[in-house]
Amino acid sequence: MTGHDVGRRRGGGPAGSVRHVRAGAGAGALRRLLPDARGFAGEHRRAVGGLALWSLLESAQTFLGGYCVAHALDGGFLRGRPGTGLLWLAVAAVAVLVGGAALRGVFAGLAGLVEPLRDGLVRRTVRRSIGGARGRDKEPDAAAVSRLTHQSEIARDGFAGILLTLRSFVFTALGALAGLASLAPVLLWVVVPPLVAGVGLFLATLRPMAGRQREFLDADEALAAQAGEVAAGLRDVAACGAREVVTARAAELVSAEADAARALARWSAARTLALGVAGQLPVLLLLVTAPWLLGKGVTAGALLGGLTYLTQALLPALHSLMTGLGAAGTRLVVVLDRFVTPPDGLPEDPGAATEPDVPPTPPTSRTRPTSRTRPTPPTPPTPLARASPTPRTPPHPRLARVNGAPADGQATARGAHDGDGRTGGRRGGRDGRTGTGADRGTAPGGDNGTAPGRTTDSGDTSTDRTTAPAAELRGVTFAYGPRARPVIDGLDLSVMPGEHIAVVGPSGIGKSTLTALLAGVLTPHGGTVLLHGAPIGGRSPAELSGERVLVPQQAYVFTGTFRENLTYLRPDAAHEELVAAVDAVGAMPLLDRFGGPDAPLDPARLSPGERQLVALVRVRLAAAPLLLLDEATCHLDPAAEARAEAALAARAGTLIVVAHRLSSARRAERVLVLDGSRAAYGTHGELIETSALYRDLAGVSAGLPTASQPRARS
């Protein structure tokens, strides 16, 4: 697979289009919010009334500010009565103190509105998320976490800020206009027209600004979704050489977000123009028309009082209004609309959650049944004819040595921190025991401590083995950091073509690191990694993708059809091959439930186990001769895991499995045990005798003889 395949497939994903914006982002959002806003205000009438009363008391300082200045000048200082002038100014100062005390009541009334809003948003989100998860065949709404935490706090803070700003502007404007009318009504003819024009221009920008804000948030969410998808499949991206494609896609999303930000900035320029018209033009007009106003009988004190109202009250209130509503206001509308309007696929109300429209998940993965009815596919699907079971052949006989080496593979392993060359277990094949099914006996399920019979699509793999190992480590060392303790230290391992190897050990011991080294995703700090006799270093991702496939625990599934997902690594696979692979892995019930291979696949509707089934069918079809499974079956039940591993072991090639359960190790021909101080390598029976850690993992006491059917710890 190449990076082009990744980009082509991923294009249809959730982040495939960043230009998707809900219709009516501006006015439509306001219309959707109005019913809830009216209901909220009605429920909290007392808090609204208290806030208005405290705001009216606070606005007295605005009225008295210009009024006292005018009378201090006209009745005091200009008439040679400084005491009278100072008395008027003292009244203005007292009004400021009273306004400060009233501000405390304003914040108390504000809390009575803001906190209930946040609580209501949280309750709505929880009800909708739980109801949607219960009533739909999909995982819980992941965006609910963002709405519960980040977006609910944005709504809370934004609502508080907007309410303060609106309240301040309304009551400040009322106080200032009342003061102008009391000083000289003719002043209103100079001040009100530009004030109304500027506010009207600003209000006209709110709808497009809300739309641009919506586009910006959509682009930001698309970028976050893309980053999340890439993070989940990071090893796939690295292993498949899709860095350039993913980078280009991220650059496209970043560019879209930048375009939305620039559009938002252009509308911010219109907001600045509106502020100039509404706040600064009246001041200019008042100064220009001063001679005319004085001729009309307006006093010098009234002119100074008018300028005080404009510069000390109206202009700051307008600036706060346009800054708050222009940025935080549009953001608040968009965020609240996301709470009011449910995400795609979720019901308006948990009570409206319908019965799921798909039948229960078959018992091939650990997931709860979610429905009792079959789906109605949007288009007639291509039926999958059930393939006949893959015939199993008897286990291959003991293999002859080739060029003096044991034909079933050899390995030596110095533990992660054991540099003296000692091996933790017997070197594979050196004692004459090959560990194949012939000398241990087999059972069809392979769950009795024996390796199952190996069959391939093209015949017994014993005829395919060559002297060049399928995978080889020569003194490989790796650490996560220059001063970190090595996770892998001087490890030697040789796996021959056609072998089925299991890797076991405690959590965090380095099993995933080993598979990443074999896949070429990580570069060793020392030693050499070889695939099919050639060093892995310096080879292009395209070359490596044709030789190995790494399947991590987090299965990579993308939006598209099931066929596109299943043939991801081999787009030219015939329909018959697809049917056979689906049936062999045990994914037939999954495809039947959704309507066949051409049915649409929404990753959110699949359980983790079902995603792993999709990934396992994908690698069953892959042409790469080496499969690396890093706990790729951990979400499957034991029976489904055994069937999937048998299907992968039966294909032509080599299989290395990081075992999630010890039953996987018993099905393998050889087992590599990593324990941090030394590594052991051998058959299940050999390791029961020689490795205390393996005995502990298998649940077998050291004093007991080797059991043919030890109990697995699952």
C-alpha positions, -999 to +999 in steps of 0.1 A: +000+000+000+012+035-007+005+069+007-017+076-022-040+049-011-042+064+023-051+098+010-076+084-014-094+063+012-093+089+039-109+116+017-143+104+025-139+105+062-156+128+087-130+154+081-133+151+044-150+184+039-143+214+060-167+236+041-198+219+056-216+246+076-251+242+089-276+262+070-286+295+086-256+297+109-265+333+117-302+341+116-311+304+117-292+299+149-309+329+165-343+316+155-335+282+170-323+298+202-352+322+207-378+297+221-353+284+246-342+320+255-378+331+261-384+300+283-352+306+303-361+342+309-396+333+320-383+307+344-360+332+360-381+364+360-372+373+395-334+372+387-340+392+356-360+418+375-335+421+403-307+425+377-327+453+360-333+472+393-297+470+404-286+481+369-310+511+370-296+522+403-261+518+389-270+539+359-278+569+381-241+577+382-242+580+344-271+605+345-256+625+373-221+625+358-229+649+329-257+666+346-236+676+376-207+687+354-230+710+334-245+726+365-211+729+382-199+749+353-230+770+345-242+776+381-209+775+399-175+782+382-187+804+354-206+826+379-178+829+403-193+804+428-166+777+432-183+763+463-215+756+443-194+740+416-176+718+440-209+708+456-222+696+423-190+677+416-193+661+451-228+649+442-213+633+411-187+616+433-213+602+457-232+589+427-201+570+417-199+554+451-235+544+451-230+529+416-201+509+429-223+495+457-251+487+432-226+468+411-224+442+438-261+436+435-256+434+397-232+405+400-255+387+425-283+390+400-260+379+372-251+347+391-288+339+394-289+337+356-255+324+346-252+293+369-287+280+360-278+283+324-246+263+328-264+236+349-291+233+322-266+229+294-248+202+313-281+184+321-292+186+285-258+173+272-258+144+297-294+134+289-288+136+251-255+117+252-269+089+274-302+087+254-284+087+221-259+060+232-288+039+245-310+044+215-286+041+187-262+015+174-231+036+179-207+046+206-215+074+229-212+109+214-175+117+219-182+154+213-203+154+245-171+155+265-162+187+248-197+202+254-196+192+290-163+208+297-149+232+272-180+244+254-202+246+286-176+269+302-174+290+270-212+293+271-211+302+308-184+328+306-197+342+273-232+345+286-220+363+317-199+387+296-226+394+271-252+400+297-229+424+316-221+442+283-257+445+271-270+456+305-242+482+307-249+496+272-287+497+276-287+515+310-258+537+302-275+548+269-307+555+288-289+575+315-269+595+289-298+602+266-320+612+296-292+635+307-289+651+273-326+657+271-326+673+306-297+696+296-309+706+261-332+686+240-316+700+208-285+680+217-304+648+209-307+659+172-270+660+170-262+628+189-290+603+182-288+600+143-251+589+141-256+567+172-286+549+157-268+546+123-236+531+139-256+507+161-277+496+130-245+490+110-231+469+138-263+449+141-262+442+104-228+426+107-239+402+134-255+376+111-226+373+087-202+373+116-221+344+132-218+325+100-181+332+097-177+322+134-195+289+126-172+283+097-142+289+119-154+265+146-163+239+119-128+242+104-113+239+139-133+208+147-124+192+114-088+198+121-092+183+155-110+153+141-083+148+115-056+150+142-075+125+163-078+100+134-041+104+125-031+099+162-052+067+164-035+053+133-001+069+137+017+036+132-003+029+101+007+062+087+044+057+095+043+021+083+026+029+050+046+060+041+016+083+042+034+112+059+032+134+029-005+127+023-015+132+059+006+164+060-011+177+029-045+169+043-036+187+075-023+217+056-056+219+037-075+219+070-052+245+085-056+266+053-094+264+056-092+275+092-070+304+083-094+314+055-123+314+080-102+335+105-094+360+078-131+363+068-139+369+105-112+396+106-128+414+076-161+416+094-143+429+125-131+458+103-168+466+097-174+465+134-146+491+138-163+513+113-196+510+132-179+520+164-165+551+147-199+561+134-218+555+166-193+566+192-168+591+177-189+608+150-213+623+176-184+639+195-171+654+162-206+667+153-211+682+187-178+701+184-185+712+148-221+724+157-211+741+189-214+777+175-249+769+161-259+752+194-247+782+214-268+804+192-298+782+199-294+789+236-274+759+246-251+768+275-214+761+277-221+738+307-247+718+287-221+714+258-195+702+283-221+679+299-230+665+265-193+658+258-190+641+292-219+618+284-204+609+250-168+604+260-171+591+295-202+570+291-215+562+256-182+557+238-169+531+264-203+514+265-204+512+227-168+498+225-177+471+251-209+463+232-193+459+198-163+441+211-183+417+232-211+410+208-189+410+178-166+383+191-179+367+222-215+372+212-213+354+179-193+327+195-219+323+222-247+320+196-228+293+178-219+274+210-255+276+223-268+264+190-247+233+193-263+226+226-298+232+212-294+214+179-284+178+185-254+164+166-261+143+135-276+110+144-286+119+180-323+124+190-336+158+199-345+144+233-336+112+251-372+104+252-372+105+214-345+079+211-358+052+188-352+016+189-319+007+173-322-004+137-296-032+136-296-066+152-273-077+180-237-080+175-227-116+169-207-132+196-174-127+178-165-095+197-170-082+232-199-058+226-234-056+240-263-064+217-277-032+206-308-040+185-333-066+176-342-055+140-324-058+108-313-027+089-327-014+056-297-007+035-299+025+014-289+007-018-292-030-027-260-046-014-238-071-031-245-103-013-217-123+001-219-160-008-206-179+022-173-195+013-167-231+022-145-236+052-108-236+046-097-273+045-072-281+071-043-305+063-025-326+088+004-310+106+036-310+086+063-335+096+096-327+113+115-304+089+150-312+078+178-288+086+189-266+057+225-256+054+232-268+089+205-246+105+173-259+120+147-256+092+119-245+116+138-214+126+165-205+151+168-178+176+191-166+204+180-139+227+200-118+252+175-102+275+168-065+275+195-059+301+216-091+299+247-083+279+267-114+286+254-134+258+234-159+279+202-171+265+171-173+286+159-204+270+171-231+246+182-220+212+155-230+189+162-263+173+197-267+187+187-297+208+170-315+179+135-305+189+117-285+163+086-278+182+063-285+152+030-302+155+045-335+145+064-340+177+038-326+201+005-337+187-022-313+176-059-307+181-081-289+157-085-259+179-049-256+188-059-248+224-044-278+240-008-266+242+000-276+206+004-258+174-025-262+149-019-278+116-007-252+091-024-248+058-019-220+032-037-207+002-010-222-020+000-253-001+020-263+029+044-236+040+071-263+047+079-263+010+084-225+011+110-222+038+143-209+027+176-202+044+168-164+045+148-157+076+115-138+071+124-115+100+157-113+119+172-092+147+210-091+151+220-076+185+192-050+184+190-024+211+164+003+215+156+029+242+131+057+243+156+085+248+194+088+250+194+084+288+166+060+291+171+023+300+169+002+269+136-016+263+153-040+239+190-047+246+211-069+223+183-091+211+190-118+185+160-134+168+155-154+137+121-163+123+119-185+092+094-180+064+060-197+072+066-198+110+039-188+135+056-170+165+040-156+196+055-129+218+045-128+255+056-110+286+044-085+312+027-053+302+052-026+292+081-050+287+087-041+251+064-063+230+049-035+210+084-020+206+096-052+191+068-053+165+075-016+157+112-024+151+103-053+129+079-031+109+105-004+105+084+021+123+111+025+149+148+026+142+171+006+165+199+024+183+221-006+178+221-037+158+204-046+126+168-055+116+165-076+084+134-087+065+138-116+041+176-112+043+178-075+036+184-048+062+153-027+068+172+006+072+172+029+042+142+011+025+113+032+014+079+028+030+065+016-003+090-012-004+084-021+032+046-021+028+050-049+003+069-071+027+051-066+061+018-055+076+016-042+112-018-044+128-019-024+161-044-028+189-064+002+178-078-010+145-078+016+117-113+018+101-123+048+080-156+061+066-165+046+033-178+011+023-170-022+039-154-032+006-131-002+006-120-010+042-115-047+036-095-043+004-075-013+018-042-032+014-052-050-017-076-030-039-075-055-067-088-084-046-114-105-064-149-107-049-144-144-043-112-138-024-130-112-003-158-136+005-133-163+015-113-140+037-145-126+054-157-162+061-123-174+073-118-147+098-154-149+111-167-115+100-196-128+078-223-120+105-209-085+107-213-078+070-246-096+068-259-073+095-249-041+077-260-052+043-230-067+025-195-054+014-209-024-005-229-011+024-216+022+040-194+019+070-195+044+098-167+038+122-187+052+151-213+023+146-187-004+151-176-018+185-138-021+191-141-058+184-159-053+151-132-028+141-106-055+148-125-080+126-125-055+097-087-050+102-081-088+104-100-095+072-080-067+056-046-083+065-059-118+055-062-104+020-029-085+021-001-098-002+027-090+023+044-122+034+050-111+070+021-102+094+028-085+127-002-085+151+003-063+181-026-074+204-048-070+173-074-094+187-077-081+223-113-070+218-125-104+205-137-132+226-115-163+229-134-183+202-134-154+177-097-148+184-088-185+178-107-185+145-091-153+133-056-164+142-062-198+125-073-179+093-042-157+094-019-187+102-034-206+072-023-179+047+010-182+029+035-163+050+049-157+084+029-147+114+042-129+145+016-123+172+019-103+204-003-125+225-032-110+245-040-144+259-018-174+266-040-194+243-024-175+214+010-187+226-002-223+228-014-221+192+020-208+180+049-230+169+074-210+189+071-185+217+094-156+226+092-146+263+104-111+272+109-105+309+131-074+311+162-092+323+165-121+298+145-135+269+135-171+264+125-187+231+111-221+224+080-242+222+052-240+247+063-273+263+100-263+265+092-229+281+069-245+307+100-265+318+127-237+315+110-203+320+096-194+355+079-163+340+062-183+313+050-208+339+036-180+359+019-164+329+004-198+319-007-205+355+014-237+358+033-245+391+070-251+388+067-283+407+042-299+383+052-319+353+047-303+319+010-303+311-004-308+277-033-286+285-023-259+309-049-234+320-048-201+302-050-168+319-074-147+299 
